[in-house]
Amino acid sequence: MSADRKRIVAEGYDAISDRYFEWASSFHTPAMRWLEDLLERLDDGSVVLDLGCGRGVPFTEELARRHRVTGVDISPRQVELARTLVPQAKFVAEDATNLEQPSDSLDAVVSLFMLGHVPAEEQGPLLQRIAGWLRPGGFLLATMATSGTEAVEPDWLGAPMYFASHTPEENRALVHAAGLELLRDRVVPHHEPGHGDVSFMWLLARKPETT
């Protein structure tokens, strides 16, 4: 069941990569403001993992201006595009829930609009793994969907797509259970052309310093 849901996501983004980029560029989200907040907290040359990087533009590209970045995406087509568009970063085609990273090896993890494609029961374990990858004092910048539902839309920009989410309260509990401190979080609604009003929980969290 889990593999089927992930296959829908991978094949969906392979099919709609260009259409998705054009669509996502047609409306505003607060992504760059939150990314700038993270960047102000990082030293130059920080090691950053971008989960759900897509084609790498604009967010992985912005991260890679000053930092050592690896982008990860479940869609091989998106990763192929990212390697061309953002040659200064490394890219891996992989399911984030299967990714292996050394403990305490990353200064930051960024995951924008990806966790909503991860099966609901796997989101908490993934957050726990991310916390293990972060160095003490490292940061997580992420969005989490907030409807508390799970569904496959049969035609999302021209392909089937899987979505899953918890409520905002459940999202906060998952972050805390992973051992991360929430520095900021906010539920932000916006209008998606062709899909109506949606809300995402934006969060910036930190792994506590060791004592």
C-alpha positions in Angstrom: 0.0 0.0 0.0 2.7 2.5 1.0 4.7 1.6 -2.2 1.7 2.2 -4.3 1.1 5.7 -2.8 4.7 6.6 -3.4 4.7 5.3 -6.9 1.7 7.6 -7.6 3.8 10.6 -6.4 6.9 9.6 -8.4 5.1 8.9 -11.6 2.9 11.9 -11.2 5.8 14.4 -10.9 7.6 12.7 -13.8 4.6 13.3 -15.9 3.8 16.9 -14.9 7.2 18.3 -14.1 7.0 21.2 -16.6 3.3 21.9 -16.0 3.8 21.8 -12.2 6.7 24.4 -12.4 4.6 26.8 -14.5 1.6 26.4 -12.2 3.6 26.8 -9.0 5.2 29.9 -10.4 1.8 31.5 -11.0 0.9 32.3 -7.4 2.5 33.5 -4.3 3.6 31.6 -1.2 5.7 32.8 1.8 8.4 30.3 0.9 11.2 32.7 0.1 10.6 34.7 3.3 10.9 31.6 5.5 14.0 30.5 3.5 15.6 33.8 4.1 15.0 33.4 7.8 16.8 30.1 7.8 19.7 31.5 5.7 20.3 34.3 8.2 20.9 31.6 10.8 23.4 29.5 8.9 27.1 30.1 8.5 28.5 30.1 5.0 29.4 26.6 3.8 26.8 24.9 5.9 25.7 21.4 4.9 22.1 21.4 3.8 19.7 18.7 2.7 16.8 19.7 0.5 14.1 17.0 0.6 11.5 17.2 -2.2 13.7 19.6 -4.2 11.9 19.2 -7.5 13.8 20.7 -10.3 15.9 22.8 -7.9 14.6 26.2 -8.9 14.3 28.5 -7.1 14.8 27.1 -3.6 17.7 24.6 -4.0 19.4 27.2 -6.2 19.1 29.8 -3.5 20.5 27.5 -0.8 23.4 26.5 -3.0 24.6 30.1 -3.4 26.4 29.9 -0.1 26.1 26.4 1.2 26.9 22.7 0.3 23.5 21.4 -0.7 22.2 17.9 -1.7 18.7 17.8 -3.2 16.6 14.7 -3.0 13.4 14.0 -4.9 11.3 10.9 -5.5 10.8 11.9 -9.2 13.8 10.9 -11.5 12.6 13.4 -14.1 12.7 16.2 -11.5 16.2 15.2 -10.5 17.4 15.1 -14.1 16.2 18.7 -14.6 17.7 19.8 -11.3 21.1 18.5 -12.2 21.0 20.7 -15.3 19.5 23.8 -13.8 21.5 23.9 -10.5 24.9 22.3 -11.3 26.4 23.7 -8.1 24.4 21.3 -6.0 24.3 17.5 -5.8 21.1 15.6 -6.5 19.8 12.1 -5.6 16.6 10.4 -6.9 15.3 8.7 -3.8 12.3 8.3 -1.6 13.1 10.5 1.4 11.8 7.8 3.8 14.5 5.4 2.5 17.3 7.9 2.5 20.4 7.2 4.7 22.5 10.0 6.2 25.1 9.9 9.0 24.0 11.0 12.4 24.8 14.6 13.4 26.0 15.4 9.9 23.7 18.2 8.6 23.4 21.9 9.6 19.9 22.2 8.1 17.2 20.2 6.4 14.7 22.0 4.1 11.4 20.3 3.0 9.0 22.5 1.2 5.7 21.0 0.0 7.0 17.4 0.3 5.7 16.0 3.6 2.2 16.3 2.3 3.0 13.5 -0.2 4.5 11.2 2.4 2.0 8.6 3.9 0.6 10.0 7.1 1.9 7.1 9.2 5.5 7.7 7.9 5.7 11.5 8.5 6.5 11.1 12.2 9.2 8.5 11.7 10.7 10.7 8.9 10.9 13.7 11.2 12.6 11.5 13.8 15.2 10.4 11.2 15.7 14.1 10.2 16.3 15.0 13.8 19.0 12.3 14.0 20.7 13.6 10.9 20.9 17.2 12.2 23.9 18.3 14.2 23.1 19.8 17.7 21.8 23.3 16.9 20.8 22.3 13.4 17.6 23.5 11.8 14.6 22.1 10.0 12.5 24.3 7.7 9.4 22.5 6.5 5.8 22.8 5.4 3.2 20.3 6.5 -0.3 20.1 5.2 -3.1 20.6 7.7 -6.4 19.1 6.5 -6.0 15.8 8.5 -7.0 13.8 5.4 -5.5 11.3 3.0 -6.6 11.0 -0.7 -5.5 10.3 -4.2 -6.7 13.0 -6.6 -7.3 11.3 -10.0 -6.4 14.3 -12.0 -4.0 16.8 -10.4 -2.5 19.0 -13.1 -3.0 16.1 -15.5 -1.9 13.1 -13.4 -3.0 11.2 -10.3 -1.4 12.5 -7.1 -1.4 11.3 -3.5 -1.8 13.6 -0.5 -1.8 13.0 3.2 -1.7 15.3 6.3 -2.4 15.7 10.0 -4.0 18.6 11.8 -1.8 21.5 12.9 -1.9 20.2 16.5 -0.8 16.8 15.4 2.0 18.3 13.3 3.3 20.1 16.3 3.2 17.0 18.4 5.1 15.1 15.7 7.8 17.7 15.6 8.1 17.7 19.4 8.1 13.9 19.5 11.1 14.0 17.1 13.0 15.9 19.7 13.0 19.3 17.9 12.2 22.7 19.3 9.7 24.8 17.4 11.1 28.3 16.9 8.3 29.5 14.6 5.2 28.0 13.2 2.2 29.4 11.4 -0.7 28.1 9.4 -0.9 30.1 6.1 -3.8 29.8 3.7 -3.4 30.6 0.0 -5.3 30.1 -3.2 -4.1 27.5 -5.7 -5.3 28.2 -9.2 -7.6 25.3 -10.3 -7.7 23.8 -6.8 -9.1 26.4 -4.5 -8.0 27.5 -1.0 -5.5 25.4 0.9 -3.5 25.8 4.0 0.1 24.8 5.0 1.8 24.9 8.3 5.1 26.6 7.9 7.6 25.7 10.6 11.2 26.4 11.6 12.5 24.0 14.3 15.9 23.4 15.9 17.7 20.4 17.3 18.7 21.3 20.9 22.4 21.8 21.7 23.9 19.0 23.7 24.5 19.8 27.3 
